[in-house]
Amino acid sequence: MMGGHHAASGAAAWVAVTASTPIALGWYPVSDVGVMTGALVCAGAALLPDADHHSGTIAHSLPPISEGVTRVVAAVSGGHRAGTHSLLGVVVFAAIAWVAGLVSVPTERFGELLVGPGIMAVLLVAFALRALRLTRKGTVWPWLSSVGLAVLVAAFAPEEWYWMPFCVGLGCLVHLLGDLLTTRGVPLLWPVRIRSPRWVRRRALVLDDLWTPRGNVSVPLLGDAGSWREWVVMTPVSLYAVVGVGWAALQQMGFDVTGAWQRLAGW
Ligand SMILES: [Zn+2]
């Protein structure tokens, strides 16, 4: 799946799970500020599994930090589409976010400053902005925009980052789902890799698509990455994320969007 689509699916999943509006599920309710900022962070987290590639879009998103991060991730996870695209990878990324949550600095002015989650947010927001083509390579904008957002949250809503581990886990899971729906599939059980037996390959059964010769699992409903089918599915998903974030923003500004919606629905 394409980077921009991964980012959009992360934002959409966050809105669906955390917003308490009639168009969302509200399973893990957060504030309106949490819905807005989390959507951007989750969009970035949904790109994290592809940080195993040091020449990809992600690597250039926040130079020189992002290059360093992608090199380390690639070395630890066994290369592209290996460890980071497994359930174990999701758990490890969420655990890193949880540990980062323990890193804080007490200040007189702002109380406990959550430095660890703040740094993670800067990186993930930079991933998201780059994949959504909102920043360009090699400019100061990636730094200004992502650091600016993290500082804003730290100053006005310092309690927000508590959802970081959940947000990172959700984003990574959504990434796996996105790649699972394309023909290449994902090594869900990595480091265990069970190659399909030869009789499956020889007879070219449906099973041959679901269980690739390399041992990846795939449900290729979207075909190859970047296909027209991917666009057909991902365009409404992206729109949903935009509407969900806009809804939270209007509510935060004091507009009773949910009330208006209910009055319309009651008609
Ligand atoms: Zn991927």
Residues whose N, C-alpha, C, O or C-beta is under 5 A from the ligand:
A	BS01	ZN	P49 D50 D179
